[in-house]
C-alpha cells in the first residue's frame, strides 16, 4: 500500500516545520511537497533538513501546480491559504485547513471549494480541543441557567488574530447549543460597560505573550462554585499529529466540508 503524500505550505514557519517533523514520524505518510513564499532564500533547501529531521529529498518550492502530492495541509495566513485552496481545487486534491480568522465571505469561498473536493476546516486540529468542544454541548445546557460564561485564551506574541479561532469556535458551540447567536451575545471587552453583567452574554478575554503555544479555558461561574474546562497545548506537535490524522481520514472521503468532529466520529 502506497503512502499518502502530503503537501505542506508555510514549511519554514513554526507550524510548517512541526508538520514535517510529524510526517517523518508517521509510517503511513510521506512529504510530497514543501511550499514557501516566492521571495524566500530558502527555496531549494531540503525540507527535512530545514525541519531538523534529516534529508527527505523534497526541496522547498513556491510552485504548488507542479508539486507531487495527494493532499494539501495548510496552516498559513488567510490570503495565501485561499490561493492554495484554489490551486488544490483545480488539481482535485483534498485540503486540510488549519488557518484561522476567515470572515463570512471567505468561508463561502471554502464552502464553494468543498462542493468539488473534500475539505476539512478546523480552527484547531488537536484531538483534545475537539473533545472539549464535544463536552461543551453537554455542559452548556446544564450550567448556563445559573452561570456566567467566559472564554479565556492565551497565545504567543506572534499570533495575529484575536480572539483565537479556537476561542471563537468554543463560543459558537456554546451559543448554538443554547439557541443564541454569538454575533449578538459575544462581549470582547468590558471597558466602558457601566452596568451589571448580562447572563445571556458570552465573554472573551485574550492574552498574547512570550511563547505560549495555546491555552483555552471555558469558565462557568455561578453563585458558590466555578466549573472550568481547560485545554493547554505545550507543543505544536499535538496540532500536527491531529492534522495528519485528519488528512488520513479525509483521503477516503468524497467532496464536502468536514471538521475534526467528523474525523473522530463524534457526529
C-alpha positions as CSV (number, residue, x, y, z in Angstrom):
1,X,0.0,0.0,0.0
2,X,1.5,3.3,-1.1
3,X,1.9,6.1,1.5
4,X,-0.2,9.3,1.4
5,X,1.8,12.1,0.0
6,X,1.2,15.4,1.8
7,X,2.0,18.9,0.6
8,X,2.8,21.3,3.4
9,X,2.5,25.0,3.0
10,X,4.4,27.6,5.0
11,X,7.0,24.9,5.5
12,X,9.6,27.2,7.0
13,X,7.2,28.5,9.7
14,X,6.8,27.2,13.2
15,X,3.8,25.0,12.3
16,X,5.2,24.0,8.9
17,X,8.4,22.6,10.5
18,X,6.4,20.8,13.1
19,X,4.2,19.2,10.4
20,X,7.3,18.0,8.6
21,X,8.6,16.5,11.8
22,X,5.3,14.7,12.4
23,X,5.3,13.3,8.9
24,X,8.8,11.9,9.4
25,X,7.5,10.0,12.5
26,X,4.4,8.6,10.8
27,X,4.8,5.3,8.8
28,X,1.6,6.0,6.7
29,X,2.5,9.3,5.2
30,X,5.3,10.9,3.2
31,X,6.2,14.5,2.5
32,X,5.3,15.1,-1.2
33,X,5.8,18.8,-1.5
34,X,7.1,21.7,0.7
35,X,5.8,25.2,-0.1
36,X,7.1,28.6,1.0
37,X,6.8,32.1,-0.3
38,X,8.3,33.0,-3.6
39,X,10.9,35.6,-2.4
40,X,12.4,33.4,0.3
41,X,16.1,32.5,0.3
42,X,15.1,29.0,1.5
43,X,13.7,27.9,-1.9
44,X,15.6,24.8,-3.0
45,X,16.6,23.8,0.6
46,X,15.7,20.3,1.6
47,X,12.6,20.4,3.7
48,X,13.7,17.7,6.0
49,X,17.0,19.4,6.8
50,X,15.1,22.7,7.3
51,X,12.8,20.9,9.9
52,X,15.8,19.2,11.6
53,X,14.8,15.6,10.7
54,X,17.5,14.8,8.1
55,X,17.3,14.9,4.3
56,X,14.0,13.9,2.8
57,X,14.9,14.8,-0.8
58,X,12.0,17.3,-1.0
59,X,13.2,20.8,-1.9
60,X,11.3,23.8,-0.7
61,X,9.4,25.4,-3.7
62,X,6.9,28.1,-4.3
63,X,5.1,26.2,-7.1
64,X,2.2,24.1,-6.0
65,X,1.0,23.5,-9.5
66,X,3.9,21.2,-10.3
67,X,4.0,19.5,-6.9
68,X,3.7,15.7,-6.5
69,X,1.1,15.3,-3.7
70,X,-2.2,13.6,-2.8
71,X,-3.5,16.0,-0.2
72,X,-2.7,19.6,0.9
73,X,-2.3,20.7,4.6
74,X,-2.4,24.5,5.1
75,X,-1.8,26.4,8.3
76,X,-0.7,29.7,6.6
77,X,-2.3,33.1,6.6
78,X,-5.7,33.7,5.1
79,X,-4.8,35.1,1.7
80,X,-2.2,32.5,0.8
81,X,-4.3,29.8,2.2
82,X,-7.2,30.7,-0.1
83,X,-4.9,30.8,-3.1
84,X,-3.5,27.3,-2.2
85,X,-7.1,26.1,-1.8
86,X,-7.9,27.3,-5.3
87,X,-4.9,25.5,-6.8
88,X,-5.7,22.3,-4.9
89,X,-9.3,22.5,-6.1
90,X,-8.1,22.9,-9.7
91,X,-6.0,19.8,-9.2
92,X,-8.8,17.9,-7.5
93,X,-6.8,17.4,-4.3
94,X,-8.3,17.3,-0.8
95,X,-7.3,20.0,1.7
96,X,-6.9,20.2,5.5
97,X,-7.2,23.9,6.6
98,X,-5.8,24.8,10.0
99,X,-5.7,28.6,9.2
100,X,-8.0,30.7,11.4
101,X,-9.6,34.2,11.1
102,X,-11.7,33.8,8.0
103,X,-14.6,36.2,7.6
104,X,-18.0,35.2,6.3
105,X,-17.2,35.9,2.7
106,X,-14.0,33.8,2.8
107,X,-15.9,31.0,4.5
108,X,-18.2,31.0,1.5
109,X,-15.2,30.5,-0.8
110,X,-14.2,27.5,1.3
111,X,-17.7,26.1,1.2
112,X,-17.7,26.5,-2.6
113,X,-14.4,24.6,-3.0
114,X,-15.9,21.8,-0.8
115,X,-18.5,21.2,-3.4
116,X,-15.7,19.9,-5.6
117,X,-13.2,18.4,-3.3
118,X,-13.1,17.1,0.3
119,X,-12.1,19.9,2.7
120,X,-11.6,19.9,6.5
121,X,-11.9,23.3,8.1
122,X,-10.6,23.1,11.7
123,X,-9.6,26.2,13.8
124,X,-7.8,23.6,16.0
125,X,-6.7,20.2,14.9
126,X,-6.0,19.0,18.5
127,X,-7.9,15.8,19.5
128,X,-8.2,17.3,23.0
129,X,-9.8,20.5,21.9
130,X,-12.2,18.6,19.7
131,X,-13.3,16.5,22.7
132,X,-13.7,19.8,24.7
133,X,-16.0,21.1,22.0
134,X,-18.0,17.9,22.2
135,X,-18.2,18.1,26.0
136,X,-19.5,21.7,25.9
137,X,-22.6,20.5,24.1
138,X,-23.4,18.6,27.3
139,X,-22.2,21.1,29.8
140,X,-23.6,24.3,28.5
141,X,-27.3,23.5,28.7
142,X,-26.9,22.2,32.2
143,X,-24.8,25.1,33.6
144,X,-25.9,28.1,31.6
145,X,-29.1,28.8,33.6
146,X,-27.2,29.7,36.7
147,X,-23.7,30.6,35.3
148,X,-21.9,33.4,33.6
149,X,-19.8,32.1,30.7
150,X,-16.4,33.4,30.0
151,X,-13.8,32.1,27.5
152,X,-10.1,32.9,28.3
153,X,-7.4,32.2,25.8
154,X,-3.6,32.8,25.6
155,X,-1.2,32.5,22.8
156,X,2.4,33.5,21.8
157,X,3.2,37.1,21.0
158,X,3.3,36.5,17.2
159,X,-0.3,35.4,16.8
160,X,-2.3,37.8,14.7
161,X,-6.0,37.1,15.1
162,X,-7.7,37.8,18.4
163,X,-9.6,36.1,19.9
164,X,-8.2,32.9,18.5
165,X,-10.2,30.8,16.1
166,X,-10.4,28.1,18.7
167,X,-11.9,30.6,21.2
168,X,-14.4,31.7,18.7
169,X,-15.4,28.1,17.9
170,X,-15.8,27.4,21.6
171,X,-18.1,30.3,21.8
172,X,-20.0,29.3,18.7
173,X,-20.6,25.8,20.1
174,X,-21.9,27.2,23.4
175,X,-24.1,29.7,21.6
176,X,-25.5,27.2,19.2
177,X,-26.2,24.7,22.0
178,X,-28.1,27.4,23.9
179,X,-30.0,28.7,20.9
180,X,-28.2,32.0,20.9
181,X,-26.4,34.0,18.1
182,X,-22.8,34.6,19.1
183,X,-22.7,37.8,17.0
184,X,-25.4,39.2,19.3
185,X,-24.2,37.8,22.7
186,X,-20.4,38.0,22.5
187,X,-18.6,40.6,24.6
188,X,-14.9,41.1,23.6
189,X,-14.1,43.9,26.0
190,X,-15.7,45.4,29.1
191,X,-14.2,48.9,29.1
192,X,-16.9,51.4,29.2
193,X,-19.7,49.0,30.2
194,X,-21.2,50.6,33.3
195,X,-23.9,48.0,34.2
196,X,-24.0,44.6,35.7
197,X,-23.0,41.6,33.6
198,X,-25.8,40.2,31.4
199,X,-26.0,36.4,32.0
200,X,-27.1,35.9,28.3
201,X,-23.7,37.2,27.1
202,X,-20.6,35.1,26.4
203,X,-17.4,36.9,27.4
204,X,-13.9,36.6,25.8
205,X,-10.6,37.5,27.3
206,X,-7.3,37.4,25.3
207,X,-3.7,37.1,26.4
208,X,-0.7,37.5,24.0
209,X,2.8,37.0,25.2
210,X,6.0,35.0,25.0
211,X,6.0,31.6,23.5
212,X,2.6,30.3,24.8
213,X,1.5,27.6,22.3
214,X,-2.2,27.8,23.1
215,X,-4.3,27.8,26.3
216,X,-8.1,27.8,26.3
217,X,-10.5,27.8,29.3
218,X,-14.3,28.0,29.3
219,X,-15.4,29.3,32.7
220,X,-18.9,28.7,34.0
221,X,-19.2,30.9,37.1
222,X,-22.2,30.8,39.3
223,X,-23.0,31.8,42.9
224,X,-21.0,29.4,45.1
225,X,-19.0,27.5,42.5
226,X,-17.0,27.6,39.3
227,X,-16.5,24.9,36.7
228,X,-13.7,25.3,34.3
229,X,-13.0,23.3,31.1
230,X,-9.4,23.9,30.2
231,X,-7.1,22.7,27.4
232,X,-3.4,23.6,27.4
233,X,-1.1,22.8,24.5
234,X,2.6,22.6,25.4
235,X,3.8,21.7,21.9
236,X,2.6,22.3,18.3
237,X,3.1,18.6,17.7
238,X,-0.4,18.0,19.1
239,X,-1.8,20.1,16.3
240,X,0.5,18.5,13.7
241,X,-0.5,14.9,14.7
242,X,-4.1,15.9,14.7
243,X,-3.8,17.4,11.2
244,X,-2.1,14.2,9.9
245,X,-4.9,12.1,11.5
246,X,-7.4,14.4,9.7
247,X,-5.5,14.1,6.4
248,X,-5.6,10.3,6.5
249,X,-9.3,10.3,7.2
250,X,-10.0,12.9,4.6
251,X,-8.2,11.0,1.9
252,X,-11.1,8.4,1.9
253,X,-13.9,10.9,1.7
254,X,-16.0,12.4,-1.1
255,X,-16.4,16.1,-1.7
256,X,-17.8,18.0,1.2
257,X,-16.9,20.3,4.1
258,X,-15.8,18.5,7.3
259,X,-14.3,19.2,10.7
260,X,-12.5,17.4,13.4
261,X,-15.7,16.0,14.9
262,X,-16.2,14.1,11.6
263,X,-12.6,12.8,11.9
264,X,-13.2,11.5,15.4
265,X,-16.7,10.1,14.7
266,X,-18.3,12.5,17.2
267,X,-21.2,13.5,15.0
